[in-house]
Amino acid sequence: MPLRFDNSYSRLPSRLFSSVEPTPVDAPAWLAVNPTLGALLGLSEEELRSSEMLAVLAGNMIPRGAEPIALAYAGHQFGNFVPRLGDGRAVLLGEVLGADGARRDVQLKGSGPTPYSRGGDGRAALGPVLRELLLSEAMHALGVPTTRSLAAVLTGERVYRETALPGAVLTRVASSHLRVGTFEYVAAQRDEAALAALVSYALERHYPDHTDSEVPAIGLLEATLEAQATLVAKWLALGFVHGVMNTDNCAISGETIDYGPCAFLDAYDPARTFSSIDRGGRYAFANQPRIALWNLARLAEALAPLVGPRAQKTAELLEERLEAFQPRFDAAYAGLMRDKLGLLEQREGDLDLARRLLSIMASDRADYTLVFRRLIHSVEGDDSPIGELFASQDRLAEWLAAWRLRLQDEPTTTAERAARMRSASPAFIARNHRVEEAIAAATRGDLGPFERLRTVLARPYEDQPEHADLAAPPGEEQWKYKTFCGT
């Protein structure tokens, strides 16, 4: 087996995981593979597509060097603390040292029950597997930190949810699966030795520049805060709604993790939710920065025992660090929106200019992705493409005039501005209705729409006129669209 395993997490205190092997399946068959990611892991395309690798990624064979485990963690789910969650349908085969020297987790999702399954079958249906593969790889192509998908495998078995569905296993690759909930799990057990070991491990694995922090726990909080502020700014700039920002889905690495109820905005609505269970709008589009900070506050609480013996002083130190989130998020978000407007130099009022456009978009239910992509035509002098998206023509014209006045302060050429905007505003996103169409066709045995969408989303910033239909928004059915976690 060409994969080079070096399993550092399994050398941590054993209470952080459970040893468990995947449950074999009846008739594994390839659905999709990712040769580019395989190459990063040191696999040739021939090795990745081999019968041996199919057996490994279906859970039917344990490769040499792997140490399969299910991870333990806790989590605040919709604000309510659950002290023991864990990988209920996933098995971490181990950590692979890639061709680039990086360490990556290789995990099977849908590989059978674990000690954390809580009565569940531990399996995954075809739809959620294809959804995560499409969305995670689309996010990677958009330049967003994310877990990735190496392969999807049919199991030859049925999974029973509301109805019988084809079963599948996804191979997820991540820089790690450490979550805020991992630290909450240890803190809830009041095990300071294990908590300190986990902090040291997280710093060494993800933030080696912070390993010499005077208080390691504060160093970890600061680094995670920076990563999350940057990540959520990217989500908002692209119109992405994660959908279930529980603390067990908040990665210490700053990667996007868990693609269950996620979706992209079509018509712009800051209060938009998609998750079928988010009835109160906790994880609405515009709430995501606030929830990220809330999650970081839960991380700070978990780390508090390692910060100092005096409770009041500890709280002050942690609150001081958390206060840095909003300005860091604002700076990251302003920079991304400046790129979408074709602005190079930083000026006071730039973020307000962007927000004024968003306000008009919200009133007119203008499509988020199309507005910013068509704004490229406006920088080149043609306002008709963007004008087609708005009912409030006077408000749009007023905004365009203010934007052009701001552009006069820029030292760049029209071509440079257009190139900047084109690299910041994709032509293609994983449109919700197109993802659902691809999944429905695949469930019927037709992978054509899935493969076409997957190919187009790998080059989201290119126009690809032959696939223009995939860039079109849905009709009125978009307002009824709901997502589900798939468990």
N, C-alpha and C positions, 0 to 999 in steps of 0.2 A: 504494500500500500504506500503510494508516494506521499501521502499527507504526513507532515512532520509535527507530531503532537508534543506539547510540553504543557502539562496541566497544572498550572500554578494555583488555581482556585481550590482544587481538591486538597491542597496542603494547608488550607486555613482550618480553623476549628470545625469539627465534623457537624456541629449543630447547625451550620449554615447550609447544609445540603443533605440529600439522601442518595445513596448509591442505588441505581435502578437501571435496568436494561430496557431498550425499546421492545415492544411486543411485535413479533413477526406478523407479516400480512400474507394473504393467500396468493395473490397474483400481481406482483408489482410491475408497473409499466411506466415508461417515461411520459411525462406531460410536457416538460420544458426544462432546459438547462441554460446556464449562463456561462459560456466559455470565457468571457472577459474576467469575471470574478473568479472563475476556476483558475485562471492563469495567475492571479494574485496569490492564490493559495498554493501555487506550485504544481497545478495539474495541467497537463496538456489536454486538448479537446478530446483526443482519443481516450485518455485515461478517465476523463470525466464521464464520457458516454459508455464506458465499459460495463459489462454485466456485473462485475465485482462492485463497482461504484453504485450501480442501481441497487444491489442488495444492501449496501451500507446505508444509502440514503432512504431506503424504505424501512429500515430498522431490522432487516433480516440477518445482518452480519455486523459484528463489532470489529472494526479495523484494529490492527496492531498499534498500540500506543494510546488508544482511546481509554478513557475512564468515565463511562456514562454516569451522569448524576442529574437529579432534579434539584433546582435551587429553592431554598426556603426564603420567604420574605413576607412582610406584612404590607399594610397599605390603608390609606384613607380612600374609601370608595364613595364618591359623591359626598365627601365631608365626614363620613362615618368611619371610625377606625376599626379595622379587622386585624387582630393580632397575628393571625396565621393564614396566609394565602399559599404562595408557592407555585411552582410549575405543575399545574394540574394536567396538562396535555402536551408537555414538552420535555425532552431529554437533551441535555448538553453532552454531546459526544466527547468534547474536549476542546482544547485551545490549539490552534494550528499556527505555526511560525511560517509565514508566507514567503514568497519569492522576494518581496521587498523588505523582509526582516520584521514586519509588523506582526503582532500577536492578535489573533481573531478567534472569537468563540464560533464554533460550528454546532448548531442546535437543530434537532428535529422537532417540528411542531406537528401534532396529530399522531404521535408515535405510541399512543397507548396510555393506560392509567399509571399514576405515580402515587406515592404516599400523600400527595396534596390534592388529589382529584375530587375529594369530597363527594364521592358517589358517582362522579361523571365517568364517561367511557374513555376519556383521554384521546379521542379521535377528532379529526377535522374533516369537514365536508369539502367537496371540490371548490365550491364558490368562494369561501373565505380564503382558501389557499391561493387561488388565482388572483383574488383581489389584493392580497398582501404582496404577491409577486409583482403585479402591475404597478401598484401604488409605490412600493418601496423603491423599485428601480426607476420609476418616473421621478421620484423625489431626488434620487441620486443624480439623474441627468440634469435636473434643475439646479443642482449645486447645493442641496440642503443636506446637512449631516443626517444620516439615517442608517438603520440596520438594512441589510441587503438580502437578496434571495438568490441562492446558488442553484436550486432545482426544485421542481415539483414532480411528485410521483403519484400515480394512481395506485391504490391498494388492491383493487379487485374485490373490495368489500363494500357493504352499504353502511352508511351512518344514519342513525335515526334522530331527526329533530322534529319539526312539525310533520315531516314526511320522510320517506326513505330517499337518501341522496348518495351519489358516488363518494367514496372516501378517498382522501388524498393526504400526503405528507409534504410539508414544506421544509426545505433546509434553509434556516435563517443564519446569517453571518453578521456578527456584531463585534465592535471593538471590546465590548464586555456586556454582561447582562446585570451589572450593578445598578440598583435603583435606589431612590429615596426610601422605598419600602424595605430594602435590605437592611438599612441602618435602623429603621423603625423597629424591625423584627428583633434585632439584637438589643436595642435600647429597652424595649418592653420587657426583656428578660433580666434587665439590670446586670448584664455581664460586661463590665467595663474592660476586662482583658480582651474579650473577643471583639468589642467595639473598637478598641485601640488598634488591634491587629487588622481589622477591616479598613480603618482609616489609612494606616500605613500602606496597605495593599493597594487601595484606590489611588493614592497619591503616586506611588511608584509606577502603577500601570498607566494612569491617564495624565497625571500632572507632575512629572518629575521635577519641573522647575520650582514646585512648591514643597518639595520634601524637606527643605531646610527651614520651613516656617517655624517661628518660635513656638507657636501653638499649632500643631499639625491639623487639628480639627477645624480651626479657623481658616487655615490655608485651603483645606478641602472645600469648605463652604464658599470661600471667595472664588475659587476656580470653577466650581459647579455653577455658581451664580452667573459668572461671566459667560459660560457656555450656554446656559439656558436663556439668558437675555438675548444672545446672538441668534439662537435657534428660533425662538418665538418671533423675533423680528422678521426672520426669513419667512416663517409661516404667514404672517400677516401681509407681507409684501407680495406674496403669491396668491393670496386668497384661500389659504388652506385652513380647514377646521379639523383639529385632531379628533374631537368628539368625546374622548374619555380620558381626561387628564388627571386620573387618579395618581396618587403618589407611587403606586407600584408600576405605573407607566411613565415615570419621570426618570430618565437615565442619567446617571452621574456623568457619563461621557459627553452629554449634550447631543446625543443622537435621537432622532425620531424613532420611537419604538411603539409597536402595537397599532396595526392598521385596521382594526375592527370597524368602529362606527365613523371613520374619517370620511371627508368629502372635500371637494373644492367648491367654492362659491361659483354660481353662474351669475344671476342678477345680484348686485351688491346689496347686502343687508347686514349691518353690523350685529344685529341680534339673531342672526340665523343659526339654528342648530339643525343637526341631522339625526343624531342618535335617538333611537326609539324610546330609550329610557331616560333621556335628559329632559324631563317634562318641565323643569323649572328654569331652564336656560343657563344652568351653571357653567357649562362649557361652550357657550355661544362664541362666535367668531371674535368679537371685540373684547370678550372677557378673558381671553387666553393669557395676556400679560399678567393680569391680576391673579389668575389661578396659578401661574408659574411662580409668582412671588409667594403665594399661600403655600405651595408645595415646598419651596425653599425654607419657609418658616418652620415647616414640620421637620425638615432635615436639621435645621438649627436646634430644635428642641431635642432631637435624637442625639446630637453631638454634644449637648450642653454638659453632660457629666465629665467630658474630657477637657473642658475649657477652663474651669476653675472651681475652687471650693465654695466661693461666696456667691449665692444665688443671684443677688441683685447685681453684682458686678458682672457676672456671667451674662445675664440678660441684657445688660447695657452693651456689652461687647458684641453680642450677636445681633442685636437690633441695629447697631451702628453699621455692621456689614450688610444687613438686609436693606438698609436705606440706599445702598449703592445700586440696587437693581433698577429702579425706575430711570435714573439718568443714563445708565448703560443701555437699557432697552431703547430709550428715546434716541440716543445717539446712533445706535445701530439701525433702527427703523428709519430715522431721518436720512441716513446715508443711502439706504436702499431706495427710498422714495425719491430722493434726489436723482439717483441713476435713472429711475423710470421716467422722470421729467426731463432728462437730458442735461442735467446741471452738474457741472464739475466742481465749482467752488462753493464753499459753505457760506450761506448768508442767513442772517436772522430773518425769520418769516418763511423760510422754505417749507418747513413742515406744515405751517398754517396754509400755505398755498396748496399743498397736496390734500389737506383735509377739506378745503373748500371744494375741490373737485369731487372728493368722496361724498360730500354732502349732497351735491347735485346728482351724483350717481345713485345714491340711496333713494332720493325723492323720485327719480325716474326709473328705478329698477334697471339701470343700465348694466350690461354684462361686464364684470370686473376685468376679466382677461382681455376681452375685445377692446375695451376702452383704451387701455394702456398700449396695446399693440397698434391700434389705429392712430393713436396720438403721434406715432412715428410719421405718418403721412402729413400730419399738421405741421411738424417741424420742418417738413420739406415743402410746405406751402399749400397743401390741399386739405381743407377741413371737411369735405363732404363725407369721407368714410366715417369719421367719428360722429359727425352730425346725425347720421342715420340711427344712432343708438340712443338719442335723447329726444324727449318731448319738450323740455324747457330750453328752447333754442336761444332765448335772450340771456338766460343765466349762463349757458355754455359759452356764448360769444363773449360775455363779460369776463369769464374766467380765462378764455383763450387770449384775450387782450392783455390781461394781467400777467399771464405766463410768458407771452412774447416780450413784454416789457422787461421781465426778469431775465430772459435769455440775452437781452442786449448787454447785460453785465458780464457775460461769459466770454472768455478768450478763445473759445473753440469754434470750429467751422460747422456748417450745417451737416456735413457728412460725418464729422466726429460725434456730433450730438445724436444723430440717427443711429450710429453704430453703438453708442453707449446705451441708448434706449432699447435697441434690438437685443442686446445681451442681458438686459434686466427684465424684460417683459416677454414671456414666452408666447409663441403662436399656438402651442398645443399644451393643454393640461389633460389630466385623466378625467375627462368629463364624466360625470356620474352616470348619465344615461348610456354612454358608450361602454363604460365598464360593465354595467348591468347587461347590456346586449351581448358583450363578449362572453360573460359568464353563462348566460342563458344558452348561447349557441354551444359552448363547450360542454355544458351538461347534457346537451342532445348529441354530443359526439363530434361536433364541428369546431375545430380549433382555429379555423381561418380568421374570424374576426378578432380573436385573442392575439394571434401572431401579428396581424396587421397593426392593431393598436399598440402592441408592445414595441414593434419596430419604429413606429412614428414617434412614440414617447421617448425613445432613446435619443432623439434629436429635436428637443422641444423648441429651441430658439431658431430653427430653420423654417422657412415658409412652407415648403413641401406642397405646392399647389395641387398636385395630383391626389392629395389626401385632405383637401380643404373641408370636406364634409365632417371630418373628425374635429374640426375647430369650431363648428357651429354649435350654438347653445341649444338646449331643449326648448320645448314649448311650455305651455302652462303646467304640464305635469311636474315641472321642477319644484313647484311649491308643495307637492305631496311627497317628495322623495324622502325616504327614511333609510337609515342604516342600522345594522344589527351586529352584535359582537361575534356571532358565529359559534359560541360555545353551547 
